[in-house]
Amino acid sequence: MATIKDVAKVAGVSIATVSRVINQGEKVNQKTRDKVRTVMQQLGYRPNANAQALVTQKSKTLGVVIPELTDPFFALLASGVEAIAKEMGLQLLLSTGTGSAESELDALNILLDRRCEAIVMHSKHISDQKLQQLLGQNPGLVLIDRYIPEVQERCIWLDNIEGGRIAARHLLSLGHKCFACISSEYDIEDPQLRLQGFVETLNEQGISKGTVAVSMATPNQQGGQSATQELLATGQPFTALFAYNDAMASGAISTLEDNGIRVPEDVSIIGFDDVILASFTRPKLTTLKYPVEEMAAQAAQLALMHLDGEVTTMQTEMKHLPSLIRRASCARLR
């Protein structure tokens, strides 16, 4: 494998000159610069990215922190950041932090230790105060799916309360009067806000909170199954069910069908996120589209702009709204 010394020898220049060409230094004339680049290409020399970062104090990277790799939702989030990385000629660095503030901080520090300065971070466990401190220390850090009023210009977020309201309005419009919810048992804002919006909208129509059956579980297919089994075990009737996400909704469909309850003939189900799974359930899932890929791309652009000092005031809409995607899992009450 060719080294920087090999390039310098063949090009007939010093190692320092090759280094200046690699790091786009100004003290090299164009003729020498072209010659060095030609030799680099001929020898197949690839500059060491870490070494370049030490010299320039910048790495040509864009980072993203997510809780896990296997969830389709977070895969879409990472994909949105990756699209901007490719567009800008940057390398994507991905780090995962699951289930605790300590894990999320470790994931962020892994990227910072690699001199990654533009970072999109999904954090649910680090406190608002600590995140404000981190944002103050790292100008290229932007939060996604998190809203902190004091640093709102660095937050890209979804109105989860409105998402719950949209779901409730849709089911009410179909004539339903008996409702159930299955939601995430994790102590984070998203499920709480979605449930809040859903129940408040029902209350406005005279349906009391106490009549809405609610069951909590892990936010995946297995959790959807167990939460729905718990609902059925109570014996409380319902003709419409709102699920925290599409994974839980698909688990609910399976459990209801296993118990001889037809979807949507007997129970209408609405999910949240509109991941690819929603189009392949049977029946296909009515859901709330979470535009996470577009939001992640916006967050990545914002991170790069803040890093370069280009953003002084909020120039784009940071709050996003979910939209109803009508499919076959909801029907008018018979």
ABEGO torsion letter per residue (X at the ends): XBBAAAAAAAAGBBAAAAAAAAAGBAABBAAAAAAAAAAAAAAGBBBBAAAAAAAAGBBBBBBBBBABAABAAAAAAAAAAAAAAAAAGBBBBBBBBBGBAAAAAAAAAAAAAAGBABBBBBBAABBAAAAAAAAAABAABBBBGBBBAAAAAABBBBBAAAAAAAAAAAAAAAGBABBBBBBBABBBAAAAAAAAAAAAAAAAAGBBAAABBBBBBBBBAAAAAAAAAAAAAAGBBBABBBBABAAAAAAAAAAAAAAGBBOAAABBBBBBGGBAAAAABOBBBBBBBBBAAAAAAAAAAAAAAAAAGABABBABBABBBBBBBBBAABBBBX
